[in-house]
Amino acid sequence: MIDDTTVRVTTGVSGLDAIAAGGLPEGRLYLLRGAAGTGKTTLAMQFLLDGVRRGESVLYVSLSQTEEELRQMAASHGWSLDGVVVQSLATGELLSDPAQQTIFQTADLRLDRTRDAINGRIAEIAPHRVVYDSLLEIRLLAADRLRFRREILGFKSFLSDQRITALLVDTEHGSVDPAEDQLENIAHGLIQLDKRLPEYGTAQRRLELKKLRGSAIQDGWHDMSIRRGVGVEVYPRVAPGLQPDEEIGEAPVTCGVAGLDAMLGGGLEGGTTAIVIGQSGTGKSTMASLYARAALERGENVALFLFEERVETFFRRSEGLGIELRGHHAQGRLQLRDFNPSEVSPGEFSQIVVQTVGRHDVGLVVIDSLTGYLAALPEKRRAVTQIQTLLKYLARRSVLTLLVVAQHGLLGRDAESDLDVSYLGDSVILLRMHEWRTAIRRTVAIVKKRHGIHDLGVRELVIGPGDVRVEPMVAEAGTPPVDGGPQVGLGDGRA
């Protein structure tokens, strides 16, 4: 059993270390498994290079690639394998006596020579960490399951006696083989890599720490990516329960437009989620800009994540309405990121939001738009689940989150969308646009607010240069303006 005093070995992948509660317990044997192209060799290199940075001796045993091939692979990431001892047994290096080289070697002879060469090199350099790449060659040499199992058990015992932390790389096989289950039982831990190709866009990669004997882990799949110069990056799923629940302030969060704040019963609440939903051109992004400016003017920090427009476009649109945000961005109080939706996984996006909020003490998060983000993902429902988890995390930090959601169509009454995300919001601000006589009018209504009272009236939303306001509706010529709608609260069943 592993306790809190167990020395842990970091893997060189911070996200994986977080999933493993700080790293892999020292002096044990771990299995790294995945199909071709999932990132096994890259992660194995990061594991050893992390040891080099810590002043440890490390050994890379390669049975399938030459040392030159490994160094070229490292160079493609901008890395150097200086400090990593490479023992390549992929090109006939097992036979030191040229007279003995023959294609008629028995499997037993080749397996014995492989074992002796590896064990001899380990005894020579006394490494702290070893990567063994890959088990496929040993499986082929062993020829049968029992011999393969005995070979791995012997290697495990040899490493354990010397307190070496080892990563055994194995290629995933399509067929179910009882030997695979034996290997999982022998290893102290199993890291599983997976790669899927959507119809369009980049490969979707994920990692599962399937097993870590005697240690609490964050199990299940976690999104990952492979980036040049960085290597494997793992994005642990957001766990709201691990975040202390902060007390929500009593002061309402206002947007600076008196009519809208009044419709919301004084404003929104920190630690809640507000959905701003409407068709194209109804003023959804303008609403987000208003809340961002008001928060910044109150001295709060703000983060905006854009999926449908560039940062410069966002600034120019806001400035056209008299909403100046560039200065706050230059001061570092407004964090702005724009994304190509097809290039960022749900897990990566969640981690970017969490890290941004933590580093900059953000009080308001705007996601503009959730629709643009989900439209580029093949598994929308899984992404919505991760967004819901992220929102719970932000709520526990007392952060107000604005989700911008686009509806179908330009004009008309069609309010359907691909996915119903209304349940994500504590408040819902509905924006509409319709033809009235010879003009197009924008309207705003509060259709949901879990906390406190709100107005059910429909108001006109006026957006012009340097002017955003909410006014009473005038239904027909000659009729008086509608001054107010009914007020509803928590107990009437309509909120």
N, C-alpha and C positions, 0 to 999 in steps of 0.2 A: 504494500500500500504506500502511495506517495503522500507525504505530508507537506506542510507549508515550508519546511526547512530544506526540502529537496532542491539541489542545485539544478537550475534549468539552463539549457543551451538555446540561445536565440538563433533563429533560422535565417536572418537577413531579410525577412519579409515581415514587416511590422504587423500587418493585418493577420497573418497566420499566428504570430506570437500572441496577439490579443485573443484569438480563438482558443489557443492552447493555454490560456491563463498565465502567460509570461514566457512560454517557450517549451521545448521538449526536455523532459527529465534526462539528466546527464548519464552517459555510460550505458545507453540502451540501443536497441536495434529497431529501426523504423522502416516501413515500406512506403515507397512513393510510386503510385500506380496511375496509369492513364494511357489512352490510345496515342498513336503517333501524332505529333504536332500539338499536344496539349500543354507543353511547357515544362516537361519533367527535367530535361537537361539544364534549362535556364534556372529553374528553382534550385537544382542540385549545385550549380555553380555559385549562386547567391549564398547558399548554406556554407560552402567552403570559404568564399571570400569574406564572409562575416567573421569566420574564425581567424583568417589572416589579419584582419583589422584589429582583432583582439590579441594578437601576438601568439596565436596557437599554431602548431604544426598540423598540416592537413594533407590528405592523400586522395587523389581522384584515380580510381581503378576503372579503366575503360576496356571492356571486352568487345565493343562494337565499333568504336571510332578511334582513329589515330590521334596522337597528341596534336599534330598540325591542325586537324579538323576541329578539335576542341578549342584551340587558340583562335582559330578563325571565327568560330561561333561567339567566343567571348568578345573578340574585337568588333563584331557586328553590333554589340551593345555598348561599345566604347570602354570595355573592361580590359584589364590585363590579368593574366593568370600567374604573374610573378608572385612567388610565395606559395603557390599550389604545386605540390609534387604530383606529377602525372605518371601513372604506371599504365601504359597502353599495351594490351595483350591482343590487339586486333590484327596484327600483321605478321604472325609467325615468330614473335619475340619469345615464345615459351621455350624454344629449343636453342640452347647456347652452343651446342656442338653441331656444326653444319653437316657433319657426316650422319647425324641421326635424323635429319629432316627427310621425311617421307610422307606420302599421302596415305600410307597404309597404317598409320598409328591407330591403335585401338582407342575407343571412347574412354576406357579406364585410364590409359596412359595420359591422354590429353587432360582429363579432369584432374589427375594427380599433379601434373606439371603446373596446371593453372593454380591450384590450391597452394602448392609450394612456392610459386613465384609471388603470389599475393601475400601470404603469411611472412615470407622472407622480407618483403619490402616494408611491411608493417613493423616487424621486429627491428628493422634497420633505422627507421625514422621516428618511431614511437609517436604516431599522430594522435591528436586529440579528437579529430573528426575524420571520417572516411565516407566517401561516396563510392558505391559499387554499382557500375552501370554496364550491362544490365543483367538481370537474372535469366533472361531468355536464353543466352548462350549456355549458362550453367544447366538450365533445364534440358537443353538439347544434348549436352554432353552426358548428363546423368542418365538419359534414356528412359528411366522408369521412375515412378513416383516415390518409391521407398528410398532409392538412392539419392534423389533430389532432396527429400526431407532430411535425410541423415547429413547431407552436405551442408544444408542451411543451419541445422542444429549445431553442427560442429563449429561453423563459422561464428554463430551467435555466442557460443561458449568461449571461443578464442577471444572475441572482442570484449566480452563481459569481464574476463579475467584482467584485462588491461584498462578497463574503464573508458573504452572508446565509444563515442557516439557515432552511430553509423546510419547512413541513409541508403537503402537498397532500392534501386530503380527497376521497375518491372513494367513491361508493356502489357496493356489490357488485352485479354483474349475474348473473342466472340463466343466461344463455347463455354459451357459451365463444366468445370473440371474439379473433382474433389480435392485435387492437389492445391487449388487456389485457396480453398477454405483452410487447409493445413497451414499454408503460408501466412494467412491472416492470423491464425492462432499462435504461430511462432513469434510474430513481430509484436513489440510492445505498443506500436501505434501504426495507423494506416492513414496516409494522406492520399485522397482520391482526386484526380483532375479530370475535367470533362470539357468538351468543346462541341458546340453545335453551330451549324451554318444556317442562317435564315435565308429566305428567298432573295432578300436584298439587304445589303449592309455588311458590317464587319462581323467576324465570328463572335459568338457569345460563349464566354468562358466562365467556369465556376469551379470551386474547390470545396471539398468536404473533408473535415477531419473525422473520419469514420470511426476512429477508435484511438484512445490514448489511455492505456491501462492504468487504473488507480488514480486518475486525475479528472477533475471536473472540466468539461469543455463546453463550448458553444456549438452544439452539433447542428446538423443540417447543411444545406448548400449555401455557399456565399459567393457572390459575384467576384470575378477577378479579371485582370487584363495583363497583357504583356506589352511593355513600352520600351522603346530604345533608350538606353542609358539608365533605365530604372530596373528593367526586368519584370519579374512577376509582381503584381500588386494585388492584394486581396482586400476586399471591402466587407468587413464583418457586418452581418445584419444588425440593424439598430435595435437595441433592447431597451425600451422605455422604462422598464422596471428597475434598471440599474442606475437611472438618473433620479436623484432626490427630488421630491415634489416640492417646488417652490411655492410660496404663498402668492396668490394673485392680488395685485393691487386693487383698491376700491375705486380709484379714479377712472372714469371711462376714457377710452382711446378715441379721440376725435379726428376728423379729417380736415377740419377748417372750413367746411361748407355748412353753414348754420342750418339750412333746411334739411340736409341729409342727416346731420347729427341729431336733429330733433326727431326725425322719423325713426331713428334707432334708439329712441328713449334716452338720448344723451351721448351715445357713442357705443363702440364695441368694447369688449373686455380683453385684457391681456390673458394669455394662456388659452385662447380659443382660436377656432378656425372660421374665417368668413369666406364664403364663396361669392365671387362676383361673376354672374352668369348673364350672357346675352348674345345676340347675333353680332355679326361683323358690323363695326361702325357705331355701336351703341355707346361707347365710352368706357369700356372695361379697363383698358390700359390707363386711360386718364384717371379713373378712380384710384388705381394702384399708385399712380404718381402723386395724387393728392394726399393719400395716407402716408406715403414716403416723406413728402415735404413736411407734413405736420409733425411726424415723429422726429425728424432731424431738427426741426426748430424747437422741439421740446428737449433736445439734448440727447436723444436716443441714437443708437447706431442701427443702420438698416442694411439688409441684404436683399438684392433683387436677382432672380435667376430667370433669364430670358431664353425662350425657345422659338420665338417667331420673329424677332427683329434683332438687328445688331445694336451694340451699345451706342454707337453714334446716332443711329436712327431714333433710339429711345430718348437721347438727350435733345435732339432737334424737335421731336414731337412735343416733349414737355416744355421746352423753351417757347414754342409757338403758342402755348397756353399761358405763358407767364410763370411757369413753374421752373425755377432755377435750381438745378441739382449738381451741376458740374463742380462747383466749389466744394460741396460736401464730399464728392468723390475724390477730389484732389487732396482733401484733408484726411482721407482714409476712413471717414465715418460712414460713407455709402459704399458698400461692396457690390460690384456689378459683374456678373458672369453671363456670357451668352454661349449657347451650346448648339451643336448639330445633334438633334435628337437621336439619330441613328448611330451616333458614335459614343454614347454614354449609356451604361447599363443602369438599371434601377438601384442596384447596390452601390455603385460608384457615385451616383447622384446623391443618394442619401448620406454617404460619408462626406461628400463635399459640403453639403448643407450643415451637417453636424459640426464639422471642423470649423467652418466659417463662423457659425454662431458661437462656438466656444472661444475661438481666438479673439473675436472682436466684440464680445458681449452684446450681441445683437438683440434688439427688442422687437423688431418687425421683420418678418420674412415675406417676400412676395414671389410667387411662382407664376410666371406669365409666358405661356399659358399651359395649364395641365393638359388641355386638349392637344396642343401641338406636340407635347412630349409623348403622350400615349399613342398618337397616330403613327409614330415611327417604330413602335415596338410590336414584335410578333405576339407576345404574351401579355396583353393589356391587363387582364384580371390579376395576374401575379404582380404587375407593376402597381396596380391600384392598392393591393394588399400592403406592399412595401411603403407606399405613400401614406397609407393609414397609420402604419407603425411609426413613420417619421413624424407625422402630425401629433401623435400621442407623446413622443419624446419632446417635441417643441412645446407642447402644452405644459408638460411637467417643469419646463424651464421658464414658464410664464411668458412665452413668446407669442405675440399675435401673428397669425399666418393668414395671408390673403391668397386664395387660389383663384386664378382667372380661368373661367371655363367658357368655351365658345359653343354656341348652338348652331344647328344647321340653318342654312339659308341666309338671305340678305334681308328681305322683308317678308312679312307674313306671320302666321301664327304657329308655325311648326317649331315646337320647343324640344324636340327629341334630340338625343345624342347617342353615340355608340354605347356608352356605358353610363349607368346612373351613378353619379358620384355625390348626389345631394346629401346622402347620409354622412358624408365626411365633414360637412359644415355645421357649426353651432349656429351660424347666422347665414342667411342667403339674401343677397342683394340682386334683384332681378332688373335688368335693363332691357328695354324694348325700343323698337323704332317702327313707326307706322306712318302711312300717308294721311294727311289731314288737309282737306281742301287742296291748295296749290303748294303745300310745303310738307316736309318730312319732320316729324317731331319725335324727340327722344323722351322716354318716360322711365321712371325709377319707382320700384316698389320693394318693400321689405316683406318677404314671404315667410321668413323663419327667423326666430331669435330665441334661443333656449334660455338665456339669462335676462330677466327683466322684461319690461313692456316694450312694445314697438307699435308703430302706426301701420295700419293696413291700407291707408290711402295710396292712390296713384298720383305721382307728381310729375311735372315736366322737368327734365334735365336739360339745362341750357349750357351749351359748350361753345365758347367763342374765344377770340384772341384776348388773352389776359383775363378771361371771365368764365368762371364755372359756378353755376348756382342752381338751386332747386326752387321751383315756383309752383303755385297752385295751378291745376289744370282748368282750362276753359273749354268745356265740352262743345258748345254750339254758340253761334253768334247771338248775343243778347242775353245769354244765361250768365248768372253770377259765377265767379270762380268758386271752386270747391276748396274751402279753407282747411279741412282736416278730415281724416278718416277715423274709424273706430280704433280704440287702443285695446290691445290684447296683452295678456300676461301669461304667467306660467301655469295658472290653474284652470284656464278656460278650454283647454283641449285644442286650441288652434295654433299655439306657438310651437 
